[in-house]
Amino acid sequence: MEMCNQFGCYCSIEHPCPPAEEGGAKEFFDKYHFAIIHNMFDPKWEEKIQLEEIYKKLILIYDFKPDEENLQIVYKKHKKVYLPDKKFVPIPSGGIFIYDKSKIKIKYGLQLETQRV
């Protein structure tokens, strides 16, 4: 995880690579088809404002299109996301997990025996 100075959020990246806001975050997503982002929004904000912040940051950091149909965002209700290799990723308060549902299959909200990433 590396801080994206422009937005104050932390994005998943792979070292060595450019910093998060200089393409490192997008490079990680393009390779693995998912991203973990901490501090994406304030959990105390109204849901509409949370979604606006999430989409604004995703468009600017990852160059996603607003009408992208394959992107799935997991946040708020689910505390863990289960990856295909039977590992799980915790989602912190104010964080999200986003993935391309056409490329990988993700489970969340299930009780599976896993290893933490």
PyMOL commands that set and color helices and strands:
alter all, ss='L'
color gray80, all
select helices_A, chain A and resi 20-22+24-32+47-62
alter helices_A, ss='H'
color red, helices_A
select strands_A, chain A and resi 2-4+9-11+34-38+71-74+80-82+87-90+96-100+107-108+115-116
alter strands_A, ss='S'
color yellow, strands_A
deselect
rebuild
show_as cartoon
